[in-house]
Amino acid sequence: MQILGYIGYAILIFFALTWMLGVRVKLGAGLSVIMGALFFMVAAILLGVLGINKLHSWWLLPSGFIFNVLCTFILTSRIPLLYSLVKILGSVYARIIRIGIPSEKIKAVQYADVVETIESVLPPKDH
């Protein structure tokens, strides 16, 4: 059983690292993706530091995806207190992960991503 726990923990660490790198590389990542990366990172750190049984990683893995969907619901519904909490936590985590990347570059990529999304949703204007 211990081997199965370490396999799950390795998968959890893999998810934490790949989602963290995804937030750093894809500057237009949404806040729900950033919160999912934060969840996997915190889960991996807590399991390792607190010495909790690694088998718990098997229920944490699907919980991360459920947490991601829950954050998307909170952000789209704009639930007052939870919306602010998600926005602050996600922003702080993204700033920490993106240390060294100029803020102008981040804003430009995010603006381009928003423009692309709007253009894909709205029909083009005929002048």
N, C-alpha and C positions, 0 to 999 in steps of 0.2 A: 504494500500500500504506500510505503514511503517513496518508492520509485515513481509511482503514479502521481503523487503529490509534487515531486520535483519536476516531472514532465509538465504538469499544469502550471507550475510556477515559472518555468522557462517560457511557456507560451504567453503567460501574463507579462513577463518582462519584454518579450518580443513585441507584443501589442503596445506596451508603454513606450518603447523606443521608436517604433515605426510611426505611431501617432504623433509623438513629440517631434520627430523629424519632419513629418508631414505638416505640422503647424509652422515649423521654421522655414520649410522650403516653399510651401504653397501659402503665400502671404494673403491671399484672398479667402482663406478658410473661414467658415462661419463660426459663430460663437458656440453653437452646439457641438461642433467638431472639436473645438478647443476644450470644451468642458469634458468631452469624452476622453481626450488625451490626458487631462488632469486627473480624471477618475482612475484610469489605468496606472498612471504614475504613482498616485497616492496609494493605491491598493498594493502595488508591487513593493513600494518602500515600507509600508506598514507590515506586510507579511514578513519581510526580511528583517526589519529592525526589532519588531516585537517578538520574534520567534514563534509566531503563530503557525499551527500545522499547515503545511503547504497544500493539503487537500482542499482547503478553503478557496484556493485559486479557481477550482472548477465551477463554483457558483458565482465567483466574482467576474469571470469572463462574460457570461451572458448578462449579468447585471450591468456591466459597462455599456452594453448596447441598449439595454432598457433605459439606463440613465441618460444616454444620448437622446433617445426618443422623448423622454420626459423633459429634458432641457429644451428641445425643439418646441414642445407643447407650451412650456412656460414662456418662451420667447415670442411665440406667435400669439399667445393669448394675452400677453402683457399683464400677468398676475402681479399686482403692485410690489409687494415685498420680495417675492421670489425672483421677479424680473431683475430688480436692482441687485440682488445678491449674485445671481448668475452673471450678470453683466460685469460687476466689479471683480469677482473671482476669475472669470475668463480673461478679462483685460489684464489683470496683474500677471496671470500665468503666461499669457501671450507675450507680454513685455519682457518677462524674465527669459523665456525661450528665445526670443528674437533679439537678444542683446547683440550689438555689433552691426545690425542692419539699420541703415539710415531710415528715419521716420518718413522722409519724403518718398522714398521708394515704396514703403509699406502703404502709405496713403494713395500713391499713384496706382498701385496694383489693385487695391480695394475699390478705388473709383472706377477703374476700367472694368472690374468684375461687375459692379453695380450697373454700369452702362450697358454691358453685354447682356445682363439679365433682363433689363428693361427693354432693350431692343428685341430680345427674343420673345417677349410676352406681348408687347404692343405692336400693332401693325404699322408699317412705315407710312409716313405722311406723304401725300402727293401734293407737290407745290405747283 
